[in-house]
Amino acid sequence: MRPFLSLFGADPGLDHLHPYETSWILPPGLLGGLRLIIGIYIFVCIFLIFGWDATHDASATIAQSFSYFTWLNFWGMGFYFIVASIHTFVYAATGRSVIFDKLPRVFRGLHALFYSCITTFPFLVVIIFWAILYSGPWYPTWFGAWSNISQHGIIGLYALLEIFLTTTPPHPLINLAFLILILLLYLSLAYLTHKTQGFYTYSFLDPGAHGKNSGKVTGYCFAILAIIVVAFAVTWLLIWLRRKWTGGRIKRSRRDRELVYTTERRNFRSSRWVEK
């Protein structure tokens, strides 16, 4: 059973390490605070953009936004950082993974998949937007520049922070299949949107009259597939290197029983040495 669980990032042998709630350099409280700030900022961006659209004769784009991968990724990142901050704060306060412990183990695997999503999809968004969708010139208003940088730029930084600051293990390899499945489901949503609302979320998905551009659409789809495979491989490698360089160091909660036990054992050894 344990090898099967490890395939999905839910190996019980990792529970005492609290990999999704700890950092090798930041105390749990600071890691939780950083995650909370990022999560709040993302939701502030979302609602400010919605407010701007509603007051600038673009209310229709609010409903349409839920058909765009960029927006779905942005929402997902916001929820991840809020949820991750709660997990981290609870661990900081109790020294235990209280929420994970109360939920079926499948939720640990789902959280590992969630982590894989927010550390790979942002790079796909950044590459596709700036390499294909953005054509310039620079945005004429500060709001347009800020909103696009927030949605299509610094999300890559958020992903890198999760990769380099935490103690997470490399992505379970099976998660790559789930990432591809998510992209296929989004492709279905994009064409469902065209069927029901009459527009393509991204121009490169438009096959044109009588399918004359179907070859280009296929090419773009395979390019996106290649990007996500490379992003998954690179982030897996970066996480592996981070774990190797940090030597398994963990900034544990002061209430963590592993830390308490290690401290007591060290103090006991020191006292015996002094006595001798």
N, C-alpha and C positions, 0 to 999 in steps of 0.2 A: 504493500500500500504506500509506503514512504517513497519509493522511487517514482510511483505514479504521481503523487502529490508534488514531488520536486519538479516534474515536467512543467507544472503550471505556476511555479514560484511559491508553493504553499508547503514546503518541506518543514515538518515540525522541528527538525534539527536547527533551524534558523530562528526559531521563536525567541530564544534567549538573547539574540543579538539585536532584536527590534530594528531590522534594517530599514524599514520605511518610516521610522520615527526618530532616527538619530543621525548625527553628523560626526565626522572624524575631527572636525575643527571647531564647530559651534556647539555650545551647550544646548540641550533640548529646548529651553525657553527661548533662546535667540533664534533657533531654527524655526520654531513654531511662529515666532513674531514675524520673521522674514516671509514665511509662507502666507501668513495672514495678510500682510501688507500687499503682497503681489495679488492675492485673490481679491482683496477689496479694490485695488486699483483696476483690475480687469472689469469688475462689475460697475465701477464708476464710469469707465470708458463706455461700456455697453449702454448704460442708461443716459449718459450725456449725448451719445450719438443718436439714440432714439429720440431724445428730447429735441435735438437740433433738427432732425428730419421732420418731426411733427410740427415744428414751428417754421419750417422753410418749404412748405408745400411738397413734402416728400414722404408723407405718411405711409403711402403704399409700400415703400421700400422696407418698412419695419417688418411687415408680414412676410415679404419676399426674402428677407435676410435669413430666415430659417431654412431656405433651400440652398444656401451657399456653404460650401465646405469650410471656407475661411471663418464664417460666423459660428458654425457648429464646433470648430476647433477652439475658437475663442471662448465660447460658453463652457466647453469641456475643461479647458485650462483653468477657468475661474472656479468651477466646482471642485476640480482636483486640489487646488491650493487651499481652498477653504476647508475641505474634508481632511487633507493632509495636516493642516495646522491644528485641527481639533484632535486628531490622533496624537500629534506631537505634544500638545499641551497636556493631554490626559496622561501620557507617559511621563512627562516632566513632573506632574503632580503626584503620581502614584508609583512610578517605577515599573509599571506593568502595561501591557497592551490590552487595556480593559475592554475596549470596544471590539477588537479582533477576537479576544477570548470568549466574548459572549455570543458572537456570531458563528454560524457554521463555517468550517474551514474553507469552503468554496469562495468565501468573500476575500480571503487572503490572496487566492489566485486571481480573482477579479481585480483586486487592487494592484497586483503586479502587472496585469494587462493595462489597467488605467495608467500606470506609471510608464509603461512602454509607449502608450499613445502620446502622452504629453512630452516625451523626450524624443519622439521621431516625427510625428505629424507637423510640428511647428517648422521644421527645416524644409519639409515639402511645401508648406504654404509660402515660406520666404522665397524659395527658389522659383516656384511657379509664378508668384506675383511679380517679382522684380525682373525675372528673365523673360516672361511671356506677356503678362497682362499689363504691366506698367509701360507706357509708351512716351511719357513726358509731354510737355515740359513740367517742371516742378509745380506743385499745387499752388494756385493763386491765393488761397486763403490759409491762414495759420491753422484753422480748424481741420481742413482737409489734410494738411500735412501731418498734424498731430495724430489724427484718427488713423491714418494709414500706417504711420510709423508704429503706433501702438498695436494695431492688428496684424501687420505684416512684417514688422521689423524686430522689435525688442522681445517678441515671443521666443525668438531663438536664444536670447540671453536667459530668459526664464528656464528654458530647457537645459541650458548649459549649467546653470546654478544647481538644478536638481541632479545633474550628472556628476558634478565635481564636488559638491559640498556634503552629500549624503553618504550613507554606508550601504546603499542598496547593492545587491548582487547583479551581475549581468542579466540582461533580459532572458527569460526562458525562450529557447529557440522556437518552441511551438507558437509563441505569440506573433511571430512573423506571419504565420498563416491567418491568424485572426485579424491582423492589420490589413492584409490583402482582402480578406472578407469584408471588412468595414468599408474599404474603398470600393469594392464591387457593389455593396449595398448603397453607398452614396451615388454611384453611377446610375443605379436604378432610380434613386430619388431625383436625380437631375433630369432624367428623361420623363419621369412621372410629372415633374413640375412643368416641363414643356407641353406634355399632353393635356394637363389640366389648366395651366395658366398661360400657355402660349409664348413662353420665352425660355431661352437657354441661359442657365446660370453662368456658363463660361463659353465664350465664342468658339473655343477649339473643340467643343462637343457637338457643334452644329454640322451635320453631314451634308447640308446643302440640298438644293433641289435635285430630286431623283438620286440622292446619295452620291453626288459627284465628289464630295469631300470626305467620303467614308474612309478612304485610305489614310488621309491626314488624321482623322479622328482616331483610327486604330494606332497610328504612330504615336500620337500624344498619349494614349492610354498605356502603351508599352513603355514610353519614356517615364511616365509617372510611376509605373510598376518598378522600373529600374531605380528611380530616385529613392523610393521607400525601402527597397532592398539594401541599397548602399547606405542610406541613413540608419537603418537598423543595424547593419554590420559595423558601421563606424561608431555609433553610440555604444554598442555592445563592447567594442574594443576599448573605448575611452573609459567605460566603467571598470573593465578588467584592469586597465593600467592604473586607474585611481586606487583600486583595492590593493594592487601590488605595491604602489608607491607609499601608501599610507600604512602598510603593514598590519592591517586589521585593527587599527586604533578606533576607539569609539568613545565619544563624550556621553557618558551615561548619566541618567538622572541620579540625584543623591539618594533617592529612595529605591533605586534598583537593587534587588537582592544580590545580583552578581557583583556589583560594586561594593556593597556592604560586606559580603563574604570575603572578597579579595582584600579589602582594607583590613578587616579583622585578622585575616591570616598573615598579612604583612606585619601588622603590629605585634602579633604573637611571636613571629620569628625574630623581630627586632628585640623584643623583651628578653627572649631566651639568650640571644647573643650578648646583651648587656649583662645578664646574670653571670654568664661564663667569664 
